[in-house]
Amino acid sequence: MNDPRVPAPPAAALDEIDRRIVVATQAGLPLVPEPWAEVARQVGVPVAEVLRRVRRMQRRGAVRRVALVPNHYALGFRANGMTVWDVPDERVAELGRAVAALPFVSHCYQRPRHLPEWPYNLFAMVHGRTREEVEAKVAEIAALLGEADRGHAVLYSRRLLKKTGLRLRP
């Protein structure tokens, strides 16, 4: 049984099978009817073992999440705006959860202010097909925040940046 007083090993400590699972999935799951079965075949272990190890790596922090990462531009969402909000610090967690729950917000997180130049502490990414659509969604967020919105801005993307994290070599 794990002793909670004993720190877990570093997230970076992967055994050889974990490492092979990461290498097999880091560019995305195979586009086949049973992707985890294909990963298991590549790694040389049963599917149940792959899934058990992925869950363990998530618990340990070696893998943050397994998720779909859409290309918003290819889907027609070309007006992408990072909204930045000045909200009371004592309410940022509560307000952030409410904003993150909106169906059109893909990312929402707290960041430190850098006064006096940068008063914003809550960030939320909004995607739309047009700037007008994004502005309407920003108005929805502002209405949700009410008096807690002490100022906001929208920073529009000018181009799509490569979205990849750290990659292990095979």
PAPABA-498642 format. One record per residue (C-alpha): x, y, z. Coordinates in pm, whole numbers, plus 32768, in hexadecimal, padded with zeros to 4 digits. Layout:
N
XYZ/...
//
This chain:
170
800080008000/807F815E7FAC/80E7823180D4/8063839880A0/818D841D8164/827D8395805E/829284777F2D/823E83DA7DE0/835C83A57CED/839784C47BFB/829B84D47ADF/83BB84B779EA/841A835C7A6C/838E827C795B/83E381107933/8425808677D7/82BC801D7796/823281707806/832F82197725/82C5814475FA/8157819D763F/81AD83107643/827682F57500/815B82327459/8054833874B9/8109848774CD/80B084EB7367/7F4984767399/7E8F833173B5/7E8F8256727E/7D6782A5719A/7CDC8144719C/7B9780B07227/7C4980357366/7D67812973AB/7DC7809E7500/7DDF7F40746D/7ECF7FC67366/7F9F80727474/7FA67F2D7537/80197E7373FF/81307F7273C2/81A27F68752C/81817DEF7551/809B7DDF7681/7F257D9A76AD/7E2C7EB9767E/7DC67EA977ED/7F347EDD784E/7F53800D7768/7E1A80AA77FE/7E87805E7963/7FD980FE7923/7F458234787B/7E5F826979A7/7F88823D7A93/805A833679CC/7F3A842D79E3/7F1F84027B5D/809784347B80/809985677AA1/817284D4798C/804784F378A1/7F5C861678D8/7E3E85A277FF/7DD384E076D0/7CFB85C675FE/7C95862D74A3/7D4D87637426/7C8687EC7302/7D1588D371FA/7C1E89F07222/7C898A9170DB/7C4189527015/7AEA894270BB/7A9A8AA47045/7AD88B58718F/7BBD8C6C7114/7B6B8D7C7211/7C168CFD734A/7C318DE7746F/7CDE8DC675BC/7C008E8C76A5/7CAA8F2477D3/7BE48F957902/7C2790657A37/7B598FBE7B47/7B7C8FC87CC3/7C968EE37D30/7BC48E4F7E47/7AC18DDC7D46/7BA18D737C24/7B828BFB7C68/7A068C097C80/79E18CEA7B4F/7ADE8C1F7A8B/7A148AE17AC2/78D98B917A46/79878C17790E/7A328AC878C9/78DD8A1D78CC/78668AEA77A1/78568A0D766A/79188B037591/7A428B28767F/7B5C8A347631/7C5E8AA77731/7C2F8B6A7874/7D368BB0797A/7DBC8CA67A76/7EFE8D677A3B/7FAD8E687B15/7F728FD87ADA/809B90B37A7B/802F92077AF8/801593137A8A/803592A4791E/7F70915F7931/7E4591557A1F/7DB0900E799E/7DA98ED07A6E/7CAB8DEE79BB/7CE28D6E7859/7BE38CB9777D/7C128C497613/7AE28C7F7534/7AC38BFC73D0/79D98C7B72C3/79AF8C80714C/79AD8DFD714B/7A1D8F117235/78B08F71725F/78668E1272DF/79888E2A73D5/79158F827449/77B78EF6748D/78528DE0755E/79298EDD7618/77EA8F9C7669/775B8E5876FB/788C8E3177DA/78728F9C7846/77028F6A789D/77598E317963/78698EE87A26/778C90177A63/782491117B56/7952902E7B85/79C490967A25/7A9E91C37A73/7B2791CE7912/7B7C90E277F8/7C1990CD76A0/7C268FD6757F/7D738F7774E5/7D358EDF738E/7E168DD772F5/7EC48E4171B6/7F428CE8715A/7F378B8071CE/80688B1B7294/80E989B972A0/8041891273CA/812288007447/81B587B07594/82F286FF75F1/834285D77514/840F84AA757E/84F6840C7481/84A282A47426/
//
